[in-house]
Each structure stands twice: as C-alpha cells, then as structure tokens.
C-alpha cells in the first residue's frame, strides 16, 4: 500500500501539529483540566470581579456616611436655632 517515506512523514507532521496545538491556549486549558485546576481560573476571575464590587460598595458607603454626617450637622444647626437662648428669655410683654 505505502511504499516509502509516507507513513513516517505523516507521523512526523501529525506530531508537529499536535505539539503546536497543545503548546497554545488549548493545551494549557487541557492541562489545567486534567490537573483538576479548571475551576481555579474561573475562581480567580470571580474573585477579582467580587473585589471590584466590594471596592465600589466601600466607595458608595463612604459617600453615604459623608451625606449622613452632613444631614446630622444641618439638623443640629436647626435645633440650635429653634432653642431659646439662655438668659435672653423669650417672654414678651404683651
């Protein structure tokens, strides 16, 4: 059927193609999957996303705390203005 170098050359080219494919992203993904670390990549990305969300929430919480402090100061000023001053009295002669 095959007379000559067809089989060894075919094997050589198939081996080179396999090496080329397996050394790339597909090979790394396959190796991670075989090693049982396929979830680690997803977990790392998920952790980075969650850290970003936590940072955003911290920033929002800081802004809310600043607004609350401002509102408390405004209410305290209104209370001070509403209270009669000591010694001045608020009785009218009338």
N, C-alpha and C positions, 0 to 999 in steps of 0.2 A: 504494500500500500504506500508507505512513505519510504523513499529511498534517498537518504542523505540527511542534511542538517535541519530539516523542517521541524522535527519534534524538539530537539534541544533549543533551537532558536525560538520556537513558540513558548517553551517553558521559560526561557530567559526573558522574553518580552512580557509575559504574564507576571513573572516575579517582579520585574521592574515596575510595572503598572501597579501591582499590589503595594509595593514599598512606597511609591509616590502617593497613592491614595491614603494609606494607613499612617503616613507621617504628617498628614494635614489635620484639619479640624475634625474630620470624620474619625480618624484613628484615635485622636485624643478623647473624643466622646465615647468611642467604643471601649477604650482602655479604662476610662473612669467608670463606665457602666459595669464592666467586668470586675473591677476592683470594689464595686459597691459604693462608689462615691458620687453617683449620678445626682443624688439629692443635694450634695454639698454645694454644687454650683448654683442651684436654684435657691438654696438656703442663704448663700452669701448675697445674692441679688436681692432676695426678700429682706434680709437684714439691713442692707443699705437703703432700700426703699422705706423701711419702717423707721430707721434712724432719721431720714429726711423728714418724714411725717412728724416724728417726735420733736425735732428742731423747730418745725413750723408751728406746732402746737405750743411749744415753750415761748416762741416769739409772740403768738397771739395772747397767751396768758399774761405775759409781761405787759402788753398793751392794755388788756382788760384791768389789770391791777393798777396801772397808772390812771386809767379813767375812773376807777373806783376811788382812788385817793383824791383825785380832783373833785369828784362829786361830794365826798365827805367834807372836804375843805369848804366847798361852797355852802353846804348845809350848815356847817359850824358857823360860818360868817352870818348866815341868815338868822340863826339862833341868837348870836351875839347882838345883832341889830334889834331883834324883837324883844330882848330882855330890857327892862328899865334899868337905867344907870343907878348905881348905889350912891346915895347922898343927894342926888338931884331930885328924887321923888317924882311921881307922876300925878300928884293930886292937883286938880285945878280949882281955883277959887271961883266958884260959879254957881 
